[in-house]
Amino acid sequence: LSHLRFMDHSSRFWATVESVMPGHAALSRELKNEVLMRR
């Protein structure tokens, strides 16, 4: 959804992500850790 408004990863992009998915940074870290653990 955020890329429909901002075609980059600017602070405005991440603010939009946060507005529709609060806590996205923590969820992203958890997912990354899970993937790394499965290797």
N, C-alpha and C positions, 0 to 999 in steps of 0.2 A: 504494500500500500504506500509506503513512504517514497518508493521510487517513482510513483506516479506524480508526486509533487516535486521531488528533488532528485535529480539524476547524478547524485554524488553521495559521499558519506560525510557531509558537513555536519556541523552542530545542529543545524535546522533539521536535517534528515533524522539524526538520532533523537532529537526532541519529539519528532513525529512518531518514531518507533515507540518511544517511552509512553506517549499518550495513548497508544492503542494496545501496548503490551508492557504494563508496568513491571519492573524487575527484569527486563529482558537481558541485562548484562549478566546477572547472576545465573539465569537459565542458560545463557550461551556458554558460560564457563563450565557449568555442570555438564552440558552436552559434550563440550570439548574434552573434558576429563574422562567422561564415559567412553568416548571413542578411543582415546589414547590408552585406556586400560584394557581395551579389547584387542589391541595389537599384539 
